[in-house]
Amino acid sequence: MTARGPADRGSGLLATAFGLTFFLAFLLAAAQLLLHLHARSVLEAVTDDAASRAARAVPLAQVEADARAALGRLGDGAAFEWGGDDDQLELRVVAPSPVSGPLGQLLGESLVEVARVRREAPR
């Protein structure tokens, strides 16, 4: 073991503090990115399911209530817009992003998903 002089005392403290700060910042960014990706995936699945249920002549109010329940807290601020014509049904869902801060502004403040399905009629 080498002998250290008084000038070397505490020299690693600053580098360790910066390294730990950068590590925690990247860990926070990765966690927020995963939360955003999970919310997009859930919104896409629920939107597709709701549109296909509505295409089978299930009442829109029931479909929307079930979709909000499936979305959980994400569904509290979600807006459902129904459209389409006689052959096709379109559902557009806009929900607030669960990610806030600088990364939330970069990823977008709201999640938007559109599903288009053909209407099904009994034969």
Contacts in CASP RR format, 6 or more apart in sequence:
PFRMAT RR
TARGET T0000
AUTHOR 0000-0000-0000
METHOD contacts of the structure
MODEL  1
MTARGPADRGSGLLATAFGLTFFLAFLLAAAQLLLHLHARSVLEAVTDDA
ASRAARAVPLAQVEADARAALGRLGDGAAFEWGGDDDQLELRVVAPSPVS
GPLGQLLGESLVEVARVRREAPR
29 103 0 8 1.000
32 99 0 8 1.000
32 103 0 8 1.000
32 104 0 8 1.000
33 99 0 8 1.000
33 103 0 8 1.000
33 107 0 8 1.000
35 98 0 8 1.000
35 99 0 8 1.000
36 97 0 8 1.000
36 98 0 8 1.000
36 99 0 8 1.000
36 103 0 8 1.000
36 104 0 8 1.000
36 107 0 8 1.000
39 74 0 8 1.000
39 95 0 8 1.000
39 97 0 8 1.000
39 98 0 8 1.000
39 99 0 8 1.000
39 111 0 8 1.000
40 111 0 8 1.000
40 113 0 8 1.000
42 70 0 8 1.000
42 71 0 8 1.000
42 74 0 8 1.000
43 71 0 8 1.000
43 74 0 8 1.000
43 93 0 8 1.000
43 95 0 8 1.000
43 111 0 8 1.000
43 113 0 8 1.000
44 113 0 8 1.000
46 67 0 8 1.000
46 70 0 8 1.000
46 71 0 8 1.000
46 93 0 8 1.000
47 67 0 8 1.000
47 91 0 8 1.000
47 93 0 8 1.000
47 113 0 8 1.000
47 114 0 8 1.000
47 115 0 8 1.000
48 115 0 8 1.000
49 67 0 8 1.000
49 70 0 8 1.000
50 63 0 8 1.000
50 64 0 8 1.000
50 66 0 8 1.000
50 67 0 8 1.000
50 80 0 8 1.000
50 91 0 8 1.000
50 93 0 8 1.000
50 115 0 8 1.000
51 89 0 8 1.000
51 90 0 8 1.000
51 91 0 8 1.000
51 115 0 8 1.000
51 116 0 8 1.000
51 117 0 8 1.000
52 115 0 8 1.000
52 117 0 8 1.000
53 63 0 8 1.000
53 66 0 8 1.000
54 60 0 8 1.000
54 63 0 8 1.000
54 82 0 8 1.000
54 89 0 8 1.000
54 91 0 8 1.000
54 117 0 8 1.000
55 89 0 8 1.000
55 117 0 8 1.000
55 118 0 8 1.000
55 119 0 8 1.000
55 120 0 8 1.000
56 120 0 8 1.000
57 120 0 8 1.000
57 121 0 8 1.000
57 122 0 8 1.000
60 82 0 8 1.000
64 80 0 8 1.000
67 75 0 8 1.000
67 78 0 8 1.000
67 80 0 8 1.000
67 93 0 8 1.000
68 75 0 8 1.000
68 76 0 8 1.000
68 78 0 8 1.000
71 78 0 8 1.000
71 95 0 8 1.000
73 98 0 8 1.000
74 95 0 8 1.000
74 96 0 8 1.000
74 98 0 8 1.000
74 111 0 8 1.000
75 95 0 8 1.000
77 95 0 8 1.000
77 96 0 8 1.000
78 93 0 8 1.000
78 94 0 8 1.000
78 95 0 8 1.000
78 96 0 8 1.000
79 93 0 8 1.000
79 94 0 8 1.000
79 95 0 8 1.000
80 91 0 8 1.000
80 92 0 8 1.000
80 93 0 8 1.000
81 91 0 8 1.000
81 92 0 8 1.000
81 93 0 8 1.000
81 94 0 8 1.000
82 89 0 8 1.000
82 90 0 8 1.000
82 91 0 8 1.000
83 89 0 8 1.000
83 90 0 8 1.000
83 91 0 8 1.000
83 92 0 8 1.000
84 90 0 8 1.000
86 119 0 8 1.000
87 118 0 8 1.000
87 119 0 8 1.000
88 116 0 8 1.000
88 117 0 8 1.000
88 118 0 8 1.000
88 119 0 8 1.000
89 116 0 8 1.000
89 117 0 8 1.000
89 118 0 8 1.000
89 119 0 8 1.000
90 114 0 8 1.000
90 115 0 8 1.000
90 116 0 8 1.000
91 114 0 8 1.000
91 115 0 8 1.000
91 116 0 8 1.000
92 112 0 8 1.000
92 113 0 8 1.000
92 114 0 8 1.000
93 112 0 8 1.000
93 113 0 8 1.000
93 114 0 8 1.000
94 110 0 8 1.000
94 111 0 8 1.000
94 112 0 8 1.000
95 110 0 8 1.000
95 111 0 8 1.000
96 109 0 8 1.000
96 110 0 8 1.000
96 111 0 8 1.000
97 104 0 8 1.000
97 107 0 8 1.000
97 108 0 8 1.000
97 109 0 8 1.000
97 110 0 8 1.000
97 111 0 8 1.000
99 107 0 8 1.000
END
